[in-house]
């Protein structure tokens, strides 16, 4: 017998109560997706709206931005149809996530992304709270589209404006400025920018998690290896198991590989490669695999022709008695990177991603044999030959 409306509402209440007690992750998202389906079956639009808004929050933190791409337009259209019934501020706040995270999907054209930015700008202007948050998002999108001049111009406009209720938190803004300097190889300036974060004076849901990743690499680039180790030891426990922080996990793999801590790097790859390969957000997968690529280049340099590593069953790399060929795994990794790079470079009209793959090989010049104890796992003998 089909559940009654009363039964469905009771089930939604139970699902929501359960989700409130759970950490962000796939299980929580699955519960909320079920709640959305039941609310839709009831035809209760306000309830479906509220559940979707909570699902969007959880999906972003669980590393599933594709669900935000699906559900946010529904929420936006529902608000537009009945603006008196819903909280516009909450919707506008999430719009920042949409326009930045949507860049992770190369099948979404630059033209479509720019259309969303234009709509966001119109809505922010009509809301009247200020444009600081908009220009921050605009700069982030332009960096994703490899339009550096436009990104720098937007950052300057943002800096000239006072913060407002739609601005990102201070920790996120400072981290963003520092990360931009890092990506321009201005390592000293990047580290100086995020001193308040590194000294634990500010934080949020993803800071210092992401900050410690690129700060670690900045210190490593500058030859401050002990400082880099501190960042790794502080940072990796914060991002372990976080599907929305694959880029930062890639930093940790790269650092461990370049310091010849291959056992710890292997542990991270084993734990997070399945999540990376399931990720619809291809930019995040790309930068995670860049870390794996550097790891494999180091293994090759060290003449480790076979590796003892647990890989997802879906990978077309044969395993014989628990060992895989380093060359075959490297070939697979490069093919994945090139496939993703081609999609992003075609959309953006640049060669940024192909250049990034080539730069992975140059990272070997940084190699330094410096073993240390990593929170990624204790020593485990590698069966290499």
DOLUM-817761 format. One record per residue (C-alpha): x, z, y; residue in one letter. Coordinates in steps of 0.05 Angstrom, whole numbers, plus 5000, padded with zeros to 4 digits. Example, Ala and Ser with C-alpha at 12.3 -4.5 7.8 and 13.67 -1.06 7.14 Angstrom:
524651564910a
527351434979s
***
This chain:
500050005000x
502549825069x
504650415111x
499750625165x
501650645238x
502051405234x
506951355175x
511250865212x
511551305274x
513551895231x
518951475198x
521551255265x
521851975288x
525852165225x
530551575234x
531851755306x
532952495290x
537852305236x
541551825282x
542352365335x
546252785286x
550752235261x
557451975288x
557551265314x
558550765258x
555150275212x
550550785179x
547751015246x
546850295269x
543150125204x
538250695215x
536850475286x
535849745265x
530649995215x
527350395271x
527049775315x
523849375260x
518449895250x
517149945324x
516249195327x
511449215269x
507349735306x
507149295367x
509149885410x
513349545464x
515550175502x
517750495437x
521349865414x
524749835482x
527250555478x
529850485407x
533349835425x
536850145484x
539550695440x
541450185387x
545449805440x
549350435457x
550950575384x
552549855367x
557749805422x
561250445400x
560950225327x
564449565343x
558249135334x
557248805401x
553548225368x
547548685363x
547748805438x
547848045448x
541548005405x
537548595433x
539548625507x
535947975527x
529548255495x
530248895537x
531648495600x
525548045589x
521248655574x
523348995638x
522048365679x
515048325650x
513449045669x
518749335716x
514749955733x
515050215662x
522550215650x
529050505678x
532549935715x
538950335726x
540250415651x
539049675641x
543949485697x
549149955669x
548849615601x
549248935635x
556649085648x
557749155574x
554048515559x
557948055606x
564748335584x
563448385510x
560147705505x
566947405520x
569047625449x
564847055422x
568046365432x
561546005413x
558446265477x
560645765530x
564045925595x
558145625631x
553346105597x
557746695613x
558046495686x
550446435686x
549947145662x
554747375716x
550547035769x
544247375742x
547848045741x
550147945813x
543047785836x
540348405801x
545848865828x
544748605899x
537148715895x
538149415866x
542249595927x
546850115897x
553249725911x
557549175881x
563649565858x
561449545785x
559748805789x
566548595815x
569949025762x
566048655708x
567347985741x
574848115741x
574548305667x
570747665649x
575547225688x
581447535651x
577947385585x
576846665607x
584246625627x
582646525701x
587946975730x
587146795803x
579646925802x
580747585765x
585847815817x
581147615874x
575448005842x
579948615832x
581748605906x
574348565926x
572849155880x
578549555910x
575749445980x
568949735961x
566950465954x
565150705885x
557750755871x
552950975816x
554050325777x
561650375778x
565350495714x
568151195705x
574751355739x
578351375672x
575950675653x
577750385721x
584750675721x
585850455649x
583549755667x
588349695725x
594049955681x
592349485624x
592448895672x
599449085695x
601549165622x
599048465606x
603248205664x
609348555634x
609649045692x
610849625645x
613550145694x
607850025742x
602750045686x
605250725662x
605351005733x
598250775744x
595551165684x
599451805693x
593052215704x
590451955638x
596952075599x
597252775629x
590152925603x
586952975672x
581352475656x
578152165595x
571851825568x
569351535502x
575051025498x
580251335543x
585751545529x
584551205461x
586050505487x
590850735541x
595551055491x
595950405452x
598649965507x
602450545539x
606050615472x
608049885474x
610049935547x
614850505530x
617450115471x
618749505514x
622549945563x
626750255508x
623350935513x
622350985438x
621151745435x
615751685488x
612751115449x
612551545386x
608952095425x
603751585447x
602951345375x
602152045348x
597052225401x
593451565400x
592651345328x
588251935306x
583551765364x
582551045341x
582751145266x
576350865238x
573850605305x
571249905294x
570549785369x
578049905381x
581149365337x
585649115393x
588749805400x
589549865325x
593449215328x
598249535378x
599550105330x
600949635272x
605749235315x
609449855338x
610250135268x
612649475242x
617749375297x
620650075285x
620949945209x
615550445192x
612449945144x
609050455099x
604950735156x
603350035182x
600949845112x
596350435111x
593050225177x
592249515152x
589149735087x
584250185123x
582049725179x
583049005156x
576148995121x
572849205187x
576848685226x
574848125178x
567548325182x
567648345258x
563647815294x
567547955358x
573147455345x
577647655403x
578148355374x
579648065306x
584847605336x
588948155368x
588448595306x
591148015265x
596747915316x
599048615296x
598648425223x
602547785237x
608248175268x
608148645209x
608848055161x
614347745202x
618248405196x
616948435121x
619747725115x
625747895159x
627148485113x
626848015054x
620748345023x
618047754985x
612348144952x
608248714979x
604249274948x
598149284993x
590649344981x
586948765011x
579448615016x
576748234956x
574347685003x
581447485023x
583746844987x
590547144973x
591847284899x
594147964877x
598248034812x
598948744786x
597549014855x
602648564890x
601547984937x
606347454961x
608747585032x
609046845046x
601946715021x
599247305062x
603047055123x
600346355114x
593346625109x
594247065171x
597046485212x
591346025191x
586246555214x
589746645280x
590245895293x
582845795276x
580746335325x
585646105378x
583045395376x
575945635390x
577846075449x
582745575479x
577445025474x
572345455509x
577145685563x
580745025572x
587545355566x
592945485513x
593346235521x
591646415449x
596245905417x
601846175462x
600146875439x
601246675366x
608046375383x
610047005421x
608947425358x
615447135330x
619247325393x
617148055383x
622348085327x
627848135380x
625048835395x
626049065323x
629449745317x
630250145254x
627350815276x
623551175220x
619051755238x
613052125211x
606551775230x
599452055229x
597551405194x
599951725129x
605552065094x
611151715058x
609251284999x
614350864963x
613250124977x
613849684916x
617449104947x
621948594916x
***
